[in-house]
Amino acid sequence: MLDTKWKNLKDANPSASDLRQSYVYHHYHQADKVALVYPGYFNKQDGFYFDDAGALSSRECAVLFLPPAEDIDQWQKDISDAIGR
């Protein structure tokens, strides 16, 4: 599940509310993988795992930064490439 955020971050760290949203996506939609996608040029791609007890689990949440592209097809390919890694 992807959640595209149309806001620029001053640093490469998402807000607590954005991270809480991804936690809800895991539980409500029973998604194994969730990614927050932000426009930007940060060279950061994080993934972390959690379960209700705070231990590592198979669920993943990633934070992706992708530069905006004028060609929507190219931008969609960039997203696909980023989540396929």
C-alpha positions as CSV (number, residue, x, y, z in Angstrom):
1,M,0.0,0.0,0.0
2,L,1.4,3.4,-1.0
3,D,0.5,6.7,0.7
4,T,1.7,9.6,-1.4
5,K,2.3,12.8,0.6
6,W,2.1,16.0,-1.3
7,K,4.2,18.1,1.1
8,N,7.9,19.0,1.2
9,L,9.8,17.9,4.3
10,K,12.5,20.1,5.7
11,D,14.6,17.1,6.5
12,A,14.2,13.4,5.6
13,N,12.0,12.5,8.6
14,P,8.3,12.1,8.3
15,S,5.9,13.4,11.0
16,A,4.6,11.2,13.8
17,S,1.1,11.5,12.3
18,D,2.3,10.2,8.9
19,L,4.0,7.3,10.6
20,R,0.8,6.6,12.7
21,Q,-1.1,6.5,9.4
22,S,1.1,3.7,8.1
23,Y,0.6,1.8,11.3
24,V,-3.1,2.0,10.8
25,Y,-2.8,0.8,7.2
26,H,-1.0,-2.3,8.4
27,H,-3.7,-3.2,10.9
28,Y,-6.9,-2.0,9.2
29,H,-6.0,-3.1,5.7
30,Q,-3.8,-6.0,6.9
31,A,-1.1,-4.8,4.5
32,D,2.3,-6.5,4.8
33,K,4.1,-3.5,3.2
34,V,3.3,0.2,3.4
35,A,5.3,3.0,1.9
36,L,5.1,6.8,2.5
37,V,6.1,8.5,-0.7
38,Y,7.2,12.1,-0.6
39,P,8.4,14.4,-3.4
40,G,12.0,15.3,-2.9
41,Y,15.7,14.6,-3.5
42,F,16.7,13.1,-0.1
43,N,18.9,10.1,-0.6
44,K,17.1,8.1,2.0
45,Q,15.0,4.9,1.9
46,D,14.1,3.4,5.2
47,G,12.3,0.3,6.2
48,F,11.3,-0.9,9.6
49,Y,9.4,-3.7,11.1
50,F,7.2,-4.0,14.1
51,D,4.4,-6.0,15.7
52,D,2.1,-5.3,18.6
53,A,4.7,-6.4,21.1
54,G,7.3,-4.2,19.6
55,A,9.3,-7.1,18.2
56,L,10.4,-7.5,14.6
57,S,7.8,-8.8,12.3
58,S,7.3,-9.5,8.6
59,R,5.4,-6.2,8.1
60,E,7.4,-3.4,6.6
61,C,7.0,0.4,6.4
62,A,9.2,2.3,4.0
63,V,9.8,6.1,3.5
64,L,10.6,6.9,-0.1
65,F,11.6,10.2,-1.6
66,L,11.2,10.6,-5.3
67,P,11.8,13.7,-7.4
68,P,8.8,15.0,-9.2
69,A,8.7,14.2,-12.9
70,E,6.9,16.1,-15.7
71,D,6.1,12.8,-17.5
72,I,3.5,11.0,-15.4
73,D,4.4,7.6,-17.0
74,Q,8.0,8.1,-16.0
75,W,7.1,9.1,-12.5
76,Q,4.9,6.0,-12.1
77,K,7.8,3.9,-13.4
78,D,10.1,5.6,-10.8
79,I,7.7,4.6,-8.1
80,S,7.4,1.1,-9.3
81,D,11.2,0.8,-9.5
82,A,11.6,2.2,-6.0
83,I,9.1,-0.2,-4.4
84,G,10.4,-3.2,-6.3
85,R,13.8,-2.9,-4.6
